[in-house]
Structure formats: structure tokens, C-alpha cells
Amino acid sequence: MASEKIDALQNQILALSKEVAGDEENRTKLLGVAMMAVAVVETPLETIWRLIMSPHAPAALMTCIKMGLVNAIVDAKAPQTAEQLAKTTGADKLLIVRLMRPLLCLGVFEETGVQTYASTPISQLLTTPPLFGGYQFMFSAATASLAKMPNYLASTGFKHVNGAPGPFQYAHKDNPAAAHGFFPWIISDPAMLTNFNNFMSGQRMNRKDWYDFFPVDNILFNGASKDPESPLLLDIAGGEGHDTEAFRKRFPKQPGKVFLMDLPETIDNIKHLDPEVVRVKYNFFEPQPIKNARAYYFRSIFHDWPDSECIKILKNTASAMTPGYSKLLIFEWILPAKGVPMYPSLLDMNMMTLLNGMERTEEQWIALLGAAGFKVDKFWILKTDTEGLIEASLK
């Protein structure tokens, strides 16, 4: 009887997955139900073993990326034998067979015959620049820091990470650039910097832009200067300008200039950007040079830094703002006081180990902004498993 019910449930799930394929809300709901079912059915022992063995498959995938195996399978457009792949990559055939085993179980590749492999939607999507670069960046930058985090925290007597030197410096102490922090380290490696910027653009995939749920017309454009030379929006530390360009394209007729501001190395690394976006080389630990803008916008910046450094950035920004006119807009995670979802929970660990930073709750945001002379006007939150927008102004 139980076996028949399980078979029926399997068929129902397969049918539902097709039914909700174009309905993101219900697809996400179905995924949540499936994950809850795993949590209920999986035994504690199975959960523990899954955690114990969790580093292995990511290491196998990173090895396959480095040897060129992932691209070789995806680009082939047809199943490839281990022998063919060995000739293409120069790797040993037996090594390829062993590395592929866990990746087949995860659906990264498909086993079409004995030692014969084809790509799947997962591996095909993985090779797009945002995800391919993101995987390489995260594995190279974060994995070493995460592995050394327990020893680092033990060496401090398990004190909270409030600044450098932190887990990243501890894990990369043999690299001179790392001694000065994550950003000097990544800037010293152009290939890794490109991976990082691709990763940042990949984080935006399938996520709503802030102006999709924030009333831009009422709060930002209404009352803004009509002078076409006036500063409308500054995207501070905006990387290669993904957000800036998208904003300008969404509102092409809105008067005022849109600026992308970042370090010289980042600005010089930009390959493509809408010419309507003004590029400015700027370090946010220095006074903000562009005064009286309508909006000073930061995305995924403050979680990179401990409170003391955030306050410096915020005060430099506040000095350029016009009371009653300028807005501070921060697009970041706003953690709930309880029941934090898995992704932002893991991201918080990532911030701690790479940058000595953290994700913050509403209470923590209010305290941080207040210490720099700001008041929170409103937290714009869609749901707990995606970023929100913090609207703030000068006290």
C-alpha cells in the first residue's frame, strides 16, 4: 500500500513540476514542500552524513572546471566518452571517471552509457559567465577561509569578528596582498576580479530590481531637480555598472545624470557600459565629491564591512547630502529576527569569513544608520528570502 502511494506521489510531483514551470510563485512553493518532505523523511543519521560528505562534490566540480572538462562536455553538443574527454583535456581517463561520479548523482551531467557523458540544463547554465565566474570565485576565495574559520575563531577565544585581521587574512597569510584585506587581494588578480564581477551580476539573476517594488515616481522623481545636469542617482561601489545601466534604461527620460562610482581598478576593468552612465573613480572611505544628488545608492556594500567601517562610509556620504532632498537607498538583506532562510544564513557566514562583515537585522540597520546621522524612513521588504531596500534620510 505504501509503495503504491509513493509511486502515485512521484507521478503527482512530476505532473505538478510541469504545471508550475511558468509560475514562479507556485514553483517556489512546490520546491519548499519538496524540501520540507526531505527534512521530514531523512533520518538524523542521513542528515549528519550528508553534512560530513558535503565538501566533496564541489571540489570535484571545481577540478572539472579547471581541467576544461565542463566546457568540453557542454560545447560538444553530443555525448562524450571518458576516453574522448581525456584526449580533449589532457587529463587521465580514470581521474575523469572518478570525478564525474558525484556530479552525475547531482544531475550536473547525465550518464548516457558506460563512461559516456552529456550535459544537462545544470551544466549548460553553469557555463554562463555570471555563474561560471561566480563558482570559481567562491571556491577559490571562500573555501579556504571557511575551512580555516574554526581554527581562527578558536585562536581568538571565539570572539565575534569585528574587523581585520579576520578569517580571510588567517587563511591567506602566505599571500602578501591578502594581508591588506579581501579587496586588495582580488584587485591584484585580474582574472579573479573578472570572476568576482561576474559573480555579482549573477546574484541578480531571477531577482527583482529595487525599482520594481519601490515607488520611484512618488519618492524619488517627484520633487527631484529637472536640470539635466543635476545628479539624479549615484551608484556607489557599483562594480561594472549592472544596476546603474539597468536603472538608466528603465527610466531614460528622467532628467538628471546617473553616476557609477568605484575604485580605479574596477572602473578600468569595465568592458561595456551605457555611455549615458557617467563613470567616476572614487574610494568611499574618502569624502563624497558629488553633492546634492537626489539618491545615493548602495547595493550589497555594507555587509562587506564591520560597523566601524560602515559608519565611516555613511558619514562620507552624509556630508554630500542635502537635508530634506537627498535620499540614501541601501539594497541589501534585511534579516528577520527569527527564522532566517538558508541562503542569507550562509551568505552571512561568507561575509564573516571573507570580509569580516555581516548581514543585518532591522534592529541592527537602525542602530548602524543612526550612529552615522541617518534615520530609517522605511524598510521595503518583499519576502525574507530576497534582498530588501532601506530608504533613509538625514536626521
C-alpha positions, -999 to 999 in steps of 0.1 A, spaced: 0 0 0 28 25 10 47 16 -22 17 24 -44 11 57 -26 48 67 -31 45 59 -68 14 80 -70 31 108 -52 61 107 -75 38 109 -106 19 138 -90 51 157 -82 63 152 -118 30 165 -132 30 195 -108 65 204 -118 54 207 -154 23 226 -144 41 253 -124 71 256 -148 59 291 -159 46 301 -125 75 312 -103 54 317 -71 39 282 -72 71 267 -84 89 281 -54 61 269 -32 64 234 -46 101 234 -41 96 244 -5 72 215 0 97 191 -16 125 203 7 103 200 37 95 164 27 132 156 26 137 171 60 108 150 74 118 117 57 156 120 60 168 104 93 191 124 116 220 100 107 214 106 70 215 143 76 247 141 95 264 120 68 252 144 41 269 173 60 301 152 65 303 145 28 292 179 16 327 194 6 335 165 -18 312 172 -48 321 210 -50 358 201 -51 352 176 -79 333 202 -99 360 228 -94 386 203 -106 365 196 -137 362 234 -144 400 238 -141 408 209 -164 383 223 -190 361 192 -187 328 212 -181 332 233 -212 343 203 -232 311 184 -224 288 214 -229 304 226 -261 304 191 -276 266 192 -280 267 153 -280 276 126 -255 314 122 -249 332 92 -237 358 94 -209 385 85 -235 374 114 -258 374 138 -229 409 126 -218 422 135 -252 404 169 -252 416 179 -217 449 160 -213 436 145 -181 438 109 -171 408 89 -182 404 72 -148 406 105 -130 377 118 -152 356 88 -144 361 92 -107 354 129 -107 322 125 -127 305 101 -103 293 126 -76 284 151 -103 262 126 -121 244 119 -88 237 157 -86 225 159 -121 253 182 -133 259 158 -161 240 128 -175 254 93 -179 242 82 -213 263 50 -214 292 33 -197 318 61 -191 299 83 -215 286 117 -205 263 145 -217 255 180 -205 223 188 -186 204 221 -181 225 225 -149 259 223 -166 247 243 -195 236 271 -172 267 268 -152 289 278 -181 273 312 -185 297 339 -173 279 350 -141 277 315 -127 309 301 -141 328 331 -128 309 330 -96 316 294 -88 353 298 -94 355 330 -73 335 315 -44 355 283 -44 389 300 -47 382 328 -23 358 315 3 365 278 6 400 283 21 387 309 46 357 287 56 380 257 61 403 277 84 374 296 102 371 271 132 408 274 139 409 311 135 379 316 159 395 292 184 427 312 183 407 344 193 388 326 221 357 326 199 353 364 198 329 379 173 347 390 141 347 428 142 374 437 117 408 428 103 427 406 107 400 381 103 394 346 89 404 357 54 438 370 65 443 340 86 436 316 57 457 335 32 486 346 53 511 334 28 498 359 2 511 394 8 482 411 -10 457 393 14 473 410 44 457 442 33 422 426 30 400 409 5 397 438 -20 434 445 -24 438 407 -28 412 404 -56 424 436 -74 458 421 -76 444 392 -97 426 405 -128 412 371 -137 397 366 -103 384 402 -103 365 394 -135 351 363 -119 341 384 -89 323 410 -110 306 382 -130 295 367 -97 280 400 -86 260 402 -118 250 365 -113 235 373 -79 210 395 -97 196 366 -118 159 359 -111 158 387 -85 136 418 -86 153 452 -91 147 476 -63 127 500 -85 102 472 -93 88 474 -57 99 508 -45 77 538 -56 103 556 -76 80 581 -91 65 592 -58 95 592 -36 125 598 -59 113 615 -91 86 637 -75 104 668 -63 137 659 -80 156 686 -99 146 690 -136 180 702 -145 195 676 -169 230 683 -155 219 677 -119 229 644 -102 199 621 -100 214 588 -87 249 578 -76 256 541 -77 284 539 -52 308 510 -54 286 497 -82 311 474 -98 309 472 -136 276 491 -135 249 464 -139 224 482 -116 233 517 -129 228 507 -166 195 489 -158 182 519 -139 191 543 -168 175 521 -194 143 517 -173 140 555 -168 156 570 -199 135 602 -199 140 611 -163 161 644 -161 194 643 -143 227 624 -146 233 588 -133 268 581 -120 287 549 -115 314 553 -88 341 527 -79 378 522 -74 401 530 -104 409 493 -110 372 484 -112 363 513 -135 393 505 -158 381 468 -159 347 477 -174 342 462 -209 308 475 -217 286 503 -202 258 525 -215 275 558 -224 247 577 -206 262 565 -173 290 587 -160 320 568 -147 337 582 -116 368 568 -99 361 570 -62 370 554 -29 341 556 -4 365 560 25 371 595 12 346 624 12 319 621 -14 327 646 -42 293 648 -58 270 670 -38 232 674 -36 223 642 -55 187 630 -52 197 594 -44 229 579 -30 226 542 -38 245 512 -24 239 476 -33 255 448 -13 282 470 1 277 474 39 275 437 45 312 437 34 323 457 64 321 457 102 301 485 118 331 508 124 340 509 87 303 512 76 299 543 98 329 559 80 314 552 46 280 565 57 294 597 72 313 605 40 280 601 21 260 622 46 284 651 41 274 654 5 236 651 10 211 678 11 187 676 41 151 672 30 161 664 -6 187 636 -8 178 600 -1 200 571 10 190 539 -6 205 506 5 197 474 -13 207 445 9 194 417 30 173 426 59 173 396 81 142 387 101 146 385 139 139 347 137 135 321 111 163 333 88 162 314 55 192 292 44 207 314 17 211 346 37 223 325 66 251 311 45 258 345 30 263 358 65 290 331 71 305 341 38 307 378 48 323 369 81 350 346 66 359 368 35 354 403 46 349 405 84 314 418 76 278 406 83 242 406 72 220 426 95 185 426 110 162 457 111 173 465 146 210 463 136 203 485 105 185 512 126 214 513 151 241 514 123 224 542 103 216 561 135 252 561 145 261 578 112 234 605 114 206 588 94 170 578 102 153 549 85 122 561 67 111 527 57 122 491 52 108 479 18 107 441 21 91 417 -4 99 385 15 126 371 37 144 350 10 154 380 -11 170 415 -5 150 445 6 155 482 2 163 505 31 151 541 25 168 565 48 174 603 51 195 626 73 182 631 108 
